[in-house]
Amino acid sequence: MQWPRPVEGQPQEPATLVLRVEGPMALEIQHSSDVILQRVNRFFGWSAVGRLALRQAPLSRRNGRRAPPRAGRRSRWRRSQKPCRRSRTRNCGRALARLGAAIKRN
């Protein structure tokens, strides 16, 4: 948000909301600028933003690549079974078997 410099004896002017957008989204945001301004001002509770300025530039993105799974890594199913194997009661394994059978029936 960019605020204009205050002038003595005059009320404070609303700010300009500057958004960085990529290519075709600029047109979409420009068409919905009235709604965006209303919602931002409703959030602040007063007319804090008077206009919207768009800057077309690439957005910085996080690296979406994940590390490949390590060899020998247990699956989630195996990890969820681990507490039951360590428990000293045999009822846990039986309860899981009954649950699996009930799921297969339905």
PyMOL commands that set and color helices and strands:
alter all, ss='L'
color gray80, all
select helices_A, chain A and resi 25-31+33-44+76-86+91-105
alter helices_A, ss='H'
color red, helices_A
select strands_A, chain A and resi 15-21+49-56
alter strands_A, ss='S'
color yellow, strands_A
deselect
rebuild
show_as cartoon
